[in-house]
Amino acid sequence: MAINLQKGQREKLTTGNFTVGLGWDTNTTATGADFDLDASVFILGDNKKILTDQHFVFYNNLKSPDGAVEHTGDNRTGEGDGDDESIRIDLSKIDDKATEICIVVTIEDYEARKQNFGQVRNSFVRIVDNSSNEEVMKFELDEDFSVETAVEFGRIYKRNGEWKFEAIGTGMPGGLGDFLNKYN
């Protein structure tokens, strides 16, 4: 039975080999422009900074150098049910210096398209065990983000040798560059 997480809730991961599924639906905008939401992963060390540039996994760098984190590709529309973008993670391969994996979603070209997360609904992040294909936990973002254009959906972190997931759901104005500045 999957655990339904609340914002800020932390749970121990019961598997080290899983897929992070992210999903959302978009409203139509006054401009009529399609939404392109992008999932990205920052693999951080003790100092809360990206281990190397290659430990930033996104649509232009689909795999971490250790092979532990793999983005399955960019979904440019978010159409259809289920996961819109997925990231496979195998913690048995993760770099020893890694202590945190941050999962963020940003809106591509949000300024020109006049888009924000207030126009996005039914957002979620979920953890699916790769061996059983069962959903282990899910966090549905039910907050109304009226001006935010980037959201940290969740983070996977290591404490005392155990990996856990924390439901974050924190939005901020800005885009991918702002997260790069934060974690570089």
N, C-alpha and C positions, 0 to 999 in steps of 0.2 A: 504494500500500500504506500503510495507516494505521500510525502510530507508536504503540506501546503504551508509555505513560509510567509511570515509577516515581515514587513520592513524592519531591518536591524537584527532579525533572527539569525542565529548561527547553528549549523548542524554539522556533525562529523560525517565525512564522506565514507560510505560503506564499500566503495569500490575505487580503485585507482585507475581504472580504464573506462572512460565514459565520454559521452557527447554532451556538449552544452548546446541546447537548442534555443534559438531566440525567435520570437514571432511578434507580429504586430499587424494592425489594419490601419489604413489611412483614410481620412476624409478627403473629399475633393476640396481644392483651394479655389480662391477667387481667380487666380491666374490660370487654373486648369492644368498646371504642370504636374507631371508625375512625381511621386516621392521616390527617393533612392536613399534608404537607410542602410548604413554600413556597420557591421560588427567588427570590432577590433579587440586585440588582446595584448596586454602589456605584461611581460614576465619580469618581475622585479626581484631585487636582492634585499638584504637587510636595511639598506639605506633608502628604500622606497623609490629607487631609480631603476630604469631598464638596464638589464645586465649588459647588453650590446644592442646596436641598431637592429641586428637580426632577431632579437628577442621581442620585437614589435611585430606581431602577426596580424595582417590585414589583407585586403583584396589585392595588393601588389607584392606581398611577401606572405605566401600561403603556409609556410612551414618554418618552425623554429629550427635552429641549427642542430639541436639534439634529437629532433624528430618527435618530441613529446607533445607538441601542440601543432595541429593542422587545421587551417580554415578550409572549408569545403567549397568556397567560391562565393562570389558576389551575386545576390539576388537584387536586381535593379527595380523591381516593382512591388514586392511584398504580396503579390496576388496569390490566392489560394489558401487553403487551410493548413494548419500544422506549422512546423518550423520554417521560417523564412531564410535564416542563415544558421549554419551549424559549425561548431568547432570541436574536433576530436582531441581528447587529452589522454595521454598515457603517463601517469605520474612515475611509473617505474623507469622512464627514460629521461625525466626532467633533470636539468643541470643541478648539481649539488648546491650551487650558490643561490638557486631560486627559492624564495620564501613566500611569494605572492603572485597570483595571476589575476589581473584586473580585466573585467569584461565590460566594454563600453559600446554604446551605439550612438552614432552621429548621423546627422542629415546632410547628405552631399549637396553642395551648392545652395544652402539654406537662405543666404542673403538674396541672391538673384531670384530665387523662386518664392521668397516671402513665406517660408515654412518654419514651423516649430513643432515641438512635441505636444502642444495643445491640440493639434490636428491629427494626432496619432492616438489610436484606441486599442484596447485588447492586447496590450504589450505584456510579454512574459519572458522569463528565462527558466529553463528547466534542465535538470541533470538526468540523463538516461544511461543506465548501465549497459556497456557495449556487449557484455557476455550474455546477458539475459534479455536485452532490449526492453527492460522495464524502466518506467519513469521512477526515479528515486525521490526527487523533490522538485517543487515548482514554486516560483514566485511570480505572482501577477501584479504588475504595476498599475494600481488603481488611482494613483495620484494625478491631479490635473496639472500638467506642466504647460503653463500659458505662454511663456517666453523662451523656455529652454530649448536649445537646439542640439544638446548632447546629454546623454544620461549614462551614468555608471550603473549598470544593471546589477552586478554582483562581483564578488571576489572570492577566489579560492586561496586559502592561506595555510601556512604550516606553523603550528605551535606545538612544542614539546614532541616533535616527531610525528604528529598527526596532521592530516590535511582536513580542513573544514571548508564549508561554503557559507558565506554571509550574504544575505539579501540586502542590497544597498538601496537602489532606487533613488539616487540623488541626481538631479538635473543641474545643468549650468548653461549659461549663454556661451556661445562660441562653438568651435568645431573640433575636429581632430587635432589641429595645430595646438589648441589650448591644452589638450591632454598630453601631447608630445612635450610641450613646455613644462607641464607639471611633473612628468616622469623622467625627463632628461636631466 
